[in-house]
Amino acid sequence: MRASPGLVCASPNRAALDALGVALIQLELSRTDVPTPDAAHGTLRERSPWRTPQISNAAELGFGVSGPSAVKLLFDGVSDAAELKRRFEG
C-alpha cells in the first residue's frame, strides 16, 4: 500500500516537520522493496529521525526543538497514526 494524498502536516517548527517527513519516509520504506537502494537508504531505515544530521544540527543551532517530547502530534483519520508516531519518536 502506498501513501495517498490528503495528509496535511503543519507546525511553526521546521525541525519537527522535517522529523515527521523522515518518519513518513521510513514508514513507506518499511512497506516497499527498493531494488537499488542509494547510500541514504540504510540511514533512513535505521536511524531515529531526530538523529539525522539535518535535524540534529537544526536543534543545536536553535532552529527547532531537540526531540519528540517537545512536539504534540495530532492525527485525524490517519490509519497509520500509531506506527507513524512510533517512528517519529524514534
C-alpha positions as CSV (number, residue, x, y, z in Angstrom):
1,M,0.0,0.0,0.0
2,R,1.3,3.4,-0.9
3,A,0.9,6.7,0.9
4,S,-2.1,8.5,-0.5
5,P,-2.7,12.3,-0.9
6,G,-4.6,14.0,1.8
7,L,-2.1,14.3,4.6
8,V,-1.5,17.8,5.9
9,C,1.4,18.5,8.2
10,A,1.7,21.9,9.9
11,S,3.9,23.4,12.5
12,P,5.8,26.6,13.2
13,N,8.8,24.3,14.0
14,R,10.7,23.3,10.8
15,A,12.8,20.7,12.5
16,A,9.7,18.9,13.8
17,L,8.2,18.9,10.3
18,D,11.4,17.5,8.9
19,A,11.5,14.8,11.5
20,L,7.9,13.9,10.6
21,G,8.9,13.8,7.0
22,V,11.7,11.4,7.8
23,A,9.2,9.2,9.8
24,L,6.9,9.2,6.8
25,I,9.7,8.1,4.5
26,Q,10.6,5.4,7.0
27,L,7.1,4.1,7.1
28,E,7.0,3.9,3.3
29,L,10.4,2.2,3.1
30,S,9.1,-0.4,5.5
31,R,6.4,-1.3,3.0
32,T,8.4,-1.1,-0.2
33,D,11.2,-3.2,-1.7
34,V,13.8,-0.9,-3.1
35,P,15.5,-2.7,-5.9
36,T,18.6,-0.4,-5.9
37,P,18.9,1.4,-2.6
38,D,21.1,4.5,-2.5
39,A,23.6,5.5,0.2
40,A,20.9,7.1,2.4
41,H,18.7,4.0,2.4
42,G,20.3,2.3,5.4
43,T,20.5,5.5,7.4
44,L,16.8,6.3,6.8
45,R,15.7,2.9,7.7
46,E,17.7,2.5,10.9
47,R,18.2,6.0,12.5
48,S,15.8,7.9,14.6
49,P,14.5,11.0,12.6
50,W,15.9,13.1,15.4
51,R,19.4,11.7,14.9
52,T,19.6,12.6,11.2
53,P,22.3,15.2,10.6
54,Q,20.0,18.0,9.3
55,I,17.5,17.7,12.1
56,S,20.1,17.3,14.9
57,N,22.1,20.3,13.6
58,A,18.9,22.4,13.4
59,A,18.3,21.7,17.1
60,E,21.9,22.5,18.0
61,L,21.6,25.8,16.2
62,G,18.3,26.7,17.8
63,F,16.1,26.2,14.7
64,G,13.8,23.7,16.3
65,V,13.1,21.5,19.2
66,S,15.6,18.9,20.3
67,G,13.4,15.9,20.4
68,P,9.9,14.4,20.1
69,S,9.0,15.1,23.7
70,A,8.6,18.8,22.8
71,V,6.2,18.0,20.0
72,K,2.5,17.2,20.2
73,L,1.2,15.1,17.2
74,L,-2.5,15.3,16.4
75,F,-4.0,12.8,14.0
76,D,-7.5,12.8,12.5
77,G,-8.4,9.9,10.3
78,V,-4.8,8.7,9.7
79,S,-4.8,4.9,9.5
80,D,-1.1,4.6,10.3
81,A,-1.1,7.1,13.1
82,A,0.3,4.8,15.8
83,E,3.1,3.5,13.6
84,L,3.9,7.0,12.4
85,K,4.1,8.3,15.9
86,R,6.3,5.4,17.0
87,R,8.8,6.1,14.1
88,F,8.6,9.9,14.8
89,E,9.5,9.3,18.5
90,G,12.4,7.2,17.3
